[in-house]
Amino acid sequence: MATEIRVPTLGESVSEATIARWFKKPGEAVTADEPLVELETDKVTLEVPAPASGVIAEIAQAEGATVEPGGVLGTIDEGGTASAVPKAEEKKAEEKPAAAPAPAAPAASTQGYGNAPKTGIDTQDHGPAVGRLARESGVDPAQVAASGKDGRVTKGDMLAAIAQGGSSGGAQAPAPAPAQMRAPSAPDDASREERVRMTKLRQTIARRLKDAQNTAAMLTTFNDVDMTAVMEMRKTYKDVFEKKHGVKLGFMGFFTKACVQALKELPAVNAEIDGQDIVYKNYYHVGIAVGTEKGLVVPVVRDADQMTIAEIEKQIGVFGKKARDGKLSIDEMQGGTFTITNGGIYGSLMSTPILNAPQSGILGMHRIEERPVVRGGQVVVRPMMYLALSYDHRIVDGKEAVTFLVRVKEALEDPARLVLDL
């Protein structure tokens, strides 16, 4: 019996994914729930498990293909044997070199479109996203220069062609040139360049950050905080804290609690604009930006106001490990009302973080640096950190933004406020 391998539900606002890699080949045996294929969406990377035990009978979508929720990725033969298909594949591979090399084919035919005149748009052999764009725009994929694997037309190719005003003009018309994004390099330089396709995650990061700049009236205000009290508290209690809670006492727990207290006093920083309305969030889901090899992700600590510092540190630790392993789920990165990003772990002294739309505020932490400051008329050296709050000036006034940072500063310089909820 054949069982279909289908694309799972990808989550809210995620309509497609790219096949990053297959863990199995046709003819290989699999067991139920064993990871079969890795999908990359514009938010996370997820693995699709085998729906049943058996043998991979067919791989319907190759690596690099764009798929939609519910789409068929391949099939599993529950009664098949693991040896039959690989031998057939090996036989085909051995026979291929013996075949006479075919003459070079026109670009259109290498994509599987053929050179026959077309009377309409042919969406066969294209991914769902390309087919949908073709139907909506009237641009024929056969006339679009392909940049995908094995000569496939990608969604990006279609968007570039649509932006150029391309149309389905028949197979005899020359294919339009790809969108020129930059001036060509000198020949000597071009040979030393490497062009790599942006991942879905990186494309989404780029798009969302630029959208935030284009949409919000973004402004950044700064302050600095004396970290002496927090650092002394960590030094005093770090061992007993780790022994009791099984997690190290870091800075993020203090900063999260300090931000939650400030958000309660200044609800506009925890709100968002929806059309002509302001939506005030009476809950505190704090996003913690985490850097990974594939890009920045922001898992969300939900109801942070109801958690202790130890619980927050545990949750952040779990998210950090999942992010590094690419195991974060889409649900774990949705619903945030405010974001904290820590550039200090990379050595940043000061920055202007970009809003995580549609949120109206993001706090930037930076490295702790010993600097001379005046205390009681005396110049002393203190461990100081610059704080930056980027905010949407459409909803947050300057007074509110400055007050928010002052409240965070006060809480961190006197951590007892966090315990006493002052």
N, C-alpha and C positions, 0 to 999 in steps of 0.2 A: 504494500500500500504506500502511495506517495503522500508525503506531508509537506505542505508549503512552508517555506521560511519567509515570514513577512516582516516589514518594517513596523516596529512598535509605535505607539503614540509618543510623539516627541515632546509634548508639553505645550503650554500656552504660548501662542504667538510664534511657534516654530513650525514651519510648513514643509521643510525639506531638509535632507541631510546628504552628505557625500560619503561614499564608501571609501574608508581609509585603507583597510586591508582585510583580506580573508585569512583566517587562521587555518582553514582546511581547503583541500583540493577535491575535485570530483573523484569519487571512488574511495575516499578515505572514510573510515568508520568514525562515528561520533556517538556520544551518549547524551541522553536528555539533560538539558540545562548546561551543557558544555559550551563555552564561548565559541561562536562560529565566525562572526564578522564584527569589525569595529566600524561604527558610524561616527562621523564628525558633523555636528550641527554648528550653528553660529553661536552656540552657548556652551555646549559641553561635548565631550567624547563619550560614547556609550557602546557597550558590547551587547550584541544580540545573541541570546543563548539558543541552543538547539531545542526545538519544540518536541522532539522525540528521538529515540535511539535508532540507529540504522547506518546507512551509507549515503554520503553526498551524491545524489544522482545528477544534479545540474546546478550550475551557478548562472543565474539569469542576468545578474548585473555585475559588471566587472569593477575592479578598483578604479576610483575616480568618477564613477557614475553618480548622478544626482537622483535621489529617490525621495518619494513622499510617503507619509504614514499610510500603512496598509498595503504598500506596494510589495510585489513578490521579489524576493532576493534570490531564491533558488528552491530546490526541493530535496527532501530526504526520502530514500527508499528504505522503509522500515524492514523489508525482508531481503535487502540486497546483501551481497558479500563484498568485502573490502578489497579483494584482489582483482576483480574483473576489469573495473574501469581504469585503474592505473596502468595495467598492461596495455590496454587499448590506447591510452594517452601516450605511453612510451613508444608504441609502434608507430603512431602518427608522427611523433617527434623525430623518429629515426627515418621515416619515409620523406619528410619534408626537405632535407638537404639534397636528396637525390633528384628532386624535381627540378626541371629547367627553370631558371629565373624568368619571371614574367617581365615584359617590357614595362617601363615606367608608365603609370596610368595618370590621367588628369587628376587634379586636386579634388574635383568633385567626386570622382569614383572611388578614391581612397577613403572617402567618408561613408561609402555605401549608398550614395544617392543615385549614382548612374548619370549618364549624359542624355538620357531621353528627355524630350521636351515635357514640361509639366504644365498641366492645365489648372492646377491648384497647389496649395501648400501641402507638402508631404511631411508629416510629423513622425513618420516611421523611423525607427532606429535612433530616436532622440530621447533624452530623459524627459520626465513629466514637466519639469520646469521650463525646458526649452520649447516643448510642444505647446504649453500654455501661452508663453510669450509669443510664439508664432501665430497662434489663433487670435490673440488679442491685438497684435500690432499689424498683422498682415505681412511681416517680414519672413521670407522663405529661408529656413536654415541652410538649405543647399547653396544659397548665395552668400553665406557668411563665412569668413575666414575662421577656421577652427584652430584652437590652441590647446584643446583637451587631449587626454591620453588616447592613443590610437586614432588620432584625427577626429575626435568627437567635438561637436560644437557644444560649448558650455553656456551656462546662463550668462556669465560675464561677456562672452562673445556676442550673444544676442542683445544684451543691454547696450553694448557699444555700437552695434549696428543700428539699433533703433534710434539711439542718440544722434547718429549720423544721417538719419532720415532714410535708411535702407528700406527696400520694398521687394516683394517677390516678383521679379521681372522675367522669370523664365530661365531655363538652363543655359541658353545661349549667351546671356548677359554675363560679363566678367564679374567675378566675385569681388566685393568691395574690400579695400585694404583695411587691416585692423586699425582700431583707433590709435592715433599717435599720441602718447601721453608725455613724451619727452623728445628732445632733439637727439638725433642719432649721434653716437659716440664716434670718435675718430677710430679708424680701422685698428690701429695698434692697441687702443684702449678696449675696444669691443671684444677682442679676442681674450681679454683677461677679465671680462665681466661674467657674472653668473646670474641668470634670470630664474627666479623661483616663484611659483604660483602662491599667492597668499592663501592661507588656510581660511576656512569658514570663520573660525574664531577671530583671526586677525582682521578679516574684512569687516566683521561686525563691530569689533572694537573701534576700528577706524571710522566706520559710518556713524556709530552712536556718539563718539566724542565730537565729531564734526557737527552732527545734528544738534548736540547740546550747545556748541558755540553759536550756531546759526539761530537757534530758537530762543534761548534764555538770554536775559540781560545780565550776563555773568560778571561778577565783581569779586575781588578777594581782599580780605582784611587780615592784618597780622597782629600777633602779640607774642610775648615770650613767657616762659614759665620756669620757675626755679624748681628743679626736680629733686632738691635735697631731701625733702621729707619723704617722698615716695621711695627714693633710693635707700634711705636709711631703714624704712619699714621693710623693704624687700630684704635687705641685708640681715635684719633682725629675725624675720620670720620665714625666710625662704626654705630652710631645712625642715622645720616642723610643718610648714604648709605642704611641701612636696610629700612628706611622709604620710600626712593625713589624707590628702586629696589625690595623690598619685599624679600630680601635674606640677610643673614649675610655675612659680609666681612671676609673671611677666608684667609688662606695662599695659597691655591691651585691656586687661580687666579693669584697671583704674580708669583708663581713658574712656572706655565704654560706659562705665557707671557715671563718670563726670559728664559725658555728653547727654546721657539720658536725663540727668537732673536739669541740665540747661535746656533741653528740649521741652521739658514739662513747663518751664517758666516762659519759654519763647516758642509757642506752638507753630508759628509761621515757618520756622526752620524745619519743622517736621511735616510740612504740608506740601501740596502740589497743585498746579493749575490744571483744570480740566475745562477747556473751552473758556467760558466766561465765569466759571465757578472756581472757588478755592476749596479744595478738599483737605480738611484738617484731620490728621490721623491721630486718633486717641489711643494709639498703641505704638510700641517702640521696637521696630524690627531694624536692627543695626547691621548694615553690610560691612564686612571686613575685607578690604582688597588684599588679594594674595597673588604674588607673582609666580608664574610657572614657565616652563620652557616654551609653551605654546602661546603664552600671553597672559594678560591680567584677567583674573576671575574674581567675582565678589560674592562669596557665600554669605548668607544672612543669619544672624543670631536673632531668633524670634523671641519677642516678649522679653527683651533684655532687662526691662525694669523689674521683672519678677524673679530675676536670677541673682545669685550671689557672685562675687568676684571669682570664686573657685569654679562655679558652674560655667561662667563665661569663658574662663581660661580652658576648661576641659573641652567646651564646644569648639573654640577656636583651634585647639590642638587637633581635634578630629577633622575639622574642615581643612586644615593645612596639609595633613597627610593625604586626605582624599584628593585635594587639588594637585598635589605633586604626582599622585598615581593616576590622575585623570579619571577619578571615580565619582566626582561630584555629580549629583543628579540635578535636573533642571529645577525641580521644586526647591532645592536647597539654595538656589540663586535668584529666586523670585520674591517679590513682595517687600523689598527693603524700603524703609522710609527715610533713612539717613545713612551716610557712608563715612567710614574712617579709612584713610590710606596712610601707610607708614613708609615714607621714602627714606627715613633715617637708617633703616637696616642696610641700605645700599650706600650710605654716606652722604645723603643729601642734606645740605644746610638750610635751604629754603626753596620753596616752590609754590606754584599757583595751581592746585589741583583742578581738574575739569569735572563739572557736575556729572553725576550718574543719573541721567534723565530717567523719569520725570521728577526726581527728587529736587528739592530746592536748596540743599546744603550738603557740603562734604568737608570734613576736617582733615587737614594734612599735618601729619607728625613728621619731625625731622630728627637729625642726629643730636645727641646730647654732647655739648661742648663746654668745657670749663672756660668761663669768661669773667673778667673783673666787673663787679657790680657794686653799687653803694647800698650798704645796710647800716642804718643808724648813724649816718654821717661818716662811716668808715668804708674804704674800698676793700672788698673781700672777693675771693674767688668762689664761684658757685657753678654747679652743673646746670647749664641753661639749655632750653630747647625752644626753637621758634615754632609757633603754631600758625597755621593758615586756614582760614575759613573762606571757601569760595561759595557764593550764594547767588540765588536768582533775585536780582534787584526788582523784578516785577512784583514779587510777593513779599520779600524780606527787605525792610528798610535798613539803612546804615546803622541806626541806633540799635536795632534788634541784633544785627550781626556782631557789632562791637560788644554789646552786652553778653551775647552768647559766649564769646571767647573769654570775656572777663570771668564769667561764671565757671567755665572749665578751668581757667587758671587758678581761681580761688579754691576750687575743690582739690586740685592736684597739689597745691602748695600747703593745704591743710587737709590731709586725707581723712581726718576724723569726720569731716563733713559728709563723706561718702557713707560712712557707717551710721551716722546720726540722721542722714537724709536732710541736711541743712542746705 
